[in-house]
Amino acid sequence: MTKLSNLRKLLEINELDAILIASPYNKFYLANLYSGSGYVFVTNKSQYVIVDARYYAQVKENAKDFIVIETSKINTLENILNRIIREEDIQKLGFEGEHITFDTFFCLNMQLQALMISISLKSLRSLKSEAEIKMIEEAALIGDKVYSHILEYIEPGMSERQVENELVRMIKECGGKKESFDIIVASGERGAFPHGKASDKIIQTGEFVTIDFGVNFNNYCSDMTRTFAMGYVKDRQLKEIYEVVRKAQEAAVQNIRAGVTAGEIDAIARNIIKEAGWGEYFGHNLGHGIGIMVHEHPDLSPGSPVVLEEGMVVTVEPGVYIPSIGGVRIEDDVLVNKNSCVVLTKSSRDLMIVKG
């Protein structure tokens, strides 16, 4: 099915005649418009992009399947929508409640001649096309190159922020557009912070370092995490934890395929960590979907009933975080296939000892 037919299927399920889309990510997905301005408006019969003069020519070139309408002081968004509502007899109009402010909703609800109903489109982008998968694969490949460089670059005495800056520089040098989220570099005791963004802390010999970063390539994201040791392993307990996390991560990946639930995959990794005695220190979901956004549907979370489908791309990232000691996380991007999966992140998951 095409992207538009998938969206119209959601309209049918929700008994809607049309939907007004404000999310930059969904506007890009459907109409190649990556902007906070403008709207995509899809009905059961037609599809429109409604933008001001700044974007009109660009959208006309990039969204050939859409009717592009330019707004003005006279030809306002409300006037345009009401004209289409009348022409197509639209009674129920969906909108992205998560992406339209209350003030905007209030104004539209007062002026539009249709009942406005908030719906979520979180599942719209969950199945990736071949073209999208290639973008994510390329983003992951760039991430592998960047990580390989960092293992050669990093050394004791550097600050976490220095490492972050080098990651950003190399992402662009290797062909990425930018990093796909704020980079995490957490060394020593700061490894116990799952979202320990890079700080001015100096990296020391003997410490574990966790690096979590992603690459944005043509507006599609990768996301990988690796934990490694500087020179030698000072804390033997962390080495034991590393092997537990690696075992949990690999077991979860090996069981990913179409037809299993996200909750079942989460449980495989979580139970291994729990049986090793570290369950209370694994406090986040096992993973999440990835695509135009670094966090997309579905979540690999405890008890999730969402069934994995061929064409989904998800992360698998178990972690154990011990306060005042440190932590370990390993993360890969994984493509769900019919009877198996493909790991898009190729960097080794063995514990690496880098120069100390």
N, C-alpha and C positions, 0 to 999 in steps of 0.2 A: 504494500500500500504506500501511496505517496504521503508526504508530510501533511498536505491539505486534507487528504481523505482520512488520515488518522485524526486530525482535528475535528473534521465533520462527524466522525464516529463518536467523539466525545460530546459533541453538540446533541447528537441523537440520544445518547445515553442519559444526558442531563435534561432532555426535553427542552432544548433551547433552539431559537431560530437564528441566532447570530452570537458572535462574541467580539468584544473590544479588547485588544491586546496591548498592554503598556510595557511589559517587561522587555528590556533591551535584548535579553538572551532569546526570548521567543520571537521577537521581531527579526532578529538576525537569522534564527533557525528557519523561519517561514519565508521571509522576504528580503534577506540579506541587508537589513537595516540595523546596524549596531549603534544605537544612539538612545539617549534618554528622552529625546524629543520625538514627537510624532506617534502615530498609532497604526496598528494593523487591525482591520475590521473584516471579519470573515462571516459570511452568511451561508445559508444552505444553497444559494444559487451563485454567489459571486464572491470575490475577494478584492479588498481595497488596501492601499497604503495612503494615509492622510498625513501630510507633512507641510511645513512652511517652505518658503522660497529657498532656504539654505540647502535643503535636501532634495528638492523636487527633481532636478536634472539627474542627480546621482541615482535616485531610486528608479526613475524611468529607465535608466540604463541597466540597473542590476536586478530589477524585479519584473521581468517580462510577462509573467503570468498574472500580474496584478493591475488593476485599474488604479492609477496614481492621481490623487486629487490634492491640489494646493490650497492651503488655508490662507485667509486674509482677514482684514478687519470686518469685511462684510460677509465673506464666505467662511464663517466660523466652524469649528468642529461640531458644535451643536446643530448648526444649520445643515451641515453636510450629512450628519447622522440621521437627522429627522427626515431629510429628503429620501434617503435610502430606506429608512424604516417605513415610510409611506409607500414607496414604490414596490417594496418586497413584502409588505404586510407583516412586519416583524412585531411579534407580541412579547416574546421573552428574550431579553438581551443579557447574555453573560458578560462578566468582567472579572479581571484578575484582582480579587480583593487584596492579595498580598502585595500588589504593585501599584495600586491607585490610592492616593491619599484620601483621607476622610473629606477634606475640603473639595477635592476634585469630584469625588463621588456625590457629595451633597449637591454641587452645582449641576452635574449631569442628571442626577435623579430628579431634580426640579424641572429640568428643561426638556429631557428626552421623552418622546411619546411611546415608551415601551417600559415594561416592568424589568428592572435591573436586578440580576441575581449573581451573587459572588460564587465563583467556582475555582477550583485549583487545577492547574495544568501540569502538575509535577510529573505525571507519567508520560506526557506528550513526547519527550525527547529520550525516553529510556531505551528504545531500540535504535541502534546506530546503523546507518547505511554503510555500504562499502567505502564510499568517499569519506565519511566521517571517521570510520575505523582507521583509514590510512593516515588521517590527520593526527589522531591520537597515537598511532604507532610511531609517527615521525617525532611527535613531542616526547614520547618515551625514549626513543633512540637518542635524541639530543640530550635528554636527562642522563642517560648512561655515559655519554661522552663527557658531560660536565662532571659527573661524579668521579670518573676515572682521573680527570685532571685534578680534582680536589684532593684525592688521595696522594698525589705527587706534590701538591702545593702546600698542604697544611703542615704545620710543625709547632712544637711547643713554644710558648712565648707569644703566639698570635692571639689576638682577641677574637671572640666569637663574631664580632661585627666585621672584622677583616675578612673572615671566611665567607660571611654573607655577601660582602661586596664583591668578592671574587666569583662567587656563584652567579650573581647577577651579571657581571661582566662576561663570563664565559657562556651563559645562556644566549646572550646576544651574538657573541662571536661565533657560536656554533650554529646559528641560524634561527634561534627562537625570537619571537616578538618581544617577550618579557617573561618575568616569573609569573606563575599562575596564582600565587598567593604570597602572603608575607612569610618569608623563609624562617624556618626554625633551625637554630644551631644551639644545642644545649650540651654543655660539657660538665663532667664531674657531678656534683650534687644537683646541678640544674637539670640533669637528665631525668630527674623525677618529675619535671614539669612537662606534661604531654604537649602543651603549646608554648614551650619555652623559647620565645623569639630571641634572636641574637642580641647579646648584651655586650658590655665592655669587659666582661670577665675574661681573664687570661687562661688559655688552655694549657694544662700541665701534663707532663709525662706521667704515664700510668693511668690516666683518666679514660673513661669511655666518652665518646662524642656521638651524639645523635644529630643527624642532618635530615631534615624533612623539607623538600622543595619540589617545585613543579615547573614545567615549561609550558608557555602559551605559544602554540604554533598555529598560525592562521585562525586564531580565536578558538582553538581546541586545546584542552589541557592534559597534561600528565601530572602524576603525583607519586613520588617515591620517598621512602625513608630507609636509611641505613644507619646502623650503629657500629662503631669500630673503636679500637683501643690505640692510644698513643704510646708507642714504644714497647710497653708490656702491660699486662693486666694486674693492676694493683689490688683490686678486690676480687677474690676468687668466687665469691658469692654471685657477683654480677656475671662472671663467666658461665656459671651454672644456669643462671636465669637466661642468658643469651641462648643457650642450647634449648631450653624449654620453649622460648618464644619462637625460635627457628623451627622446631618440631611442630608447634601449633600452627604456624603460618603455612608450612609446607603441606600439612595434613588437610587444612582447609582448602588450599588451592587444588589439591589432588581430587577433591570431591565436588568441585564446581562443574556443573553441567546444566543444561536446560532441564527443567522439571523438578529440581529440588528447591526448597524454600530458602529464603535469605536467613531465616531463623535457624534452620538446620545447619547451615554453613557456620554461622556464628557459634553454635553450640559445640561443633567439632573442636574449634580452636579453644573456646572458653573452658571446655571440660579438661583438656590436656593441661592447661595452665592451672586450673583448680586442683586437679589430681596431684600436681607437683607442689602444691601448698601455697601458690601465689595468687589464687583467685581474687582475693580482696583488693589486690593491687592492679587489676585490669578493669578499669572503670568506664571505658568508652565502648562504642560499637565496634564491631570487627572491621567494618568498611562501609563504603558508599559508592553510588554510581558516579561516573565521571564523564565529562563531555565538554560542552561549551562552558559550563561552570565546573569548578573543581569539586563541588558537592552537588550531586544530582540524585534523582530517584534511580534505584531503590537504596534504602539503607540496609546493610547487613547487620541487623540488630537482634537482641535476644527475643525469641518468640515471634519474629516477623513472619506473617503468612504469605508475603509476596513471593510468587513463584518466579524463579530466574528463567529468562527466555533467551533463545539464541539471538545474538546481536547486542546484548547488554555488555557494557564494560564497567567493571567494578574494581575497587581497591580491596586488598586484604592486608590489614595492618594491626595485628595483635601487639600489645605492649604490656610491660610490667614496670611499675614506677614505685620505688621505695624511698619514702621521705628521708632526707638527710644523707642518702647514700648515692642514688642515681637511678638510671632506668635504661630500658632496652625497647626499641620498637623496630620492626622490619615490615616494609610495605612494598607491594607490587601492584601494578595495573594488570587486570586479567580480563580477557575477552571470553564471554560465555559462548560455547558451541553446543551443538545438539547432544553429543555424547561425551564431551570433554571440555577443555578450555585451553586457551593459549596465553601464556604469561608474556606480556608485552615488555616488561622491564627485565633486561637481561643481566644486570649487574649481579655478581656473586652474593649469595646470602651467607657464605661462610664468615666467621669472625675474622676480620682483617686486622693485622697489627701494622700500623704505619709508623714512620720514623719518629723516634722519641728522643 
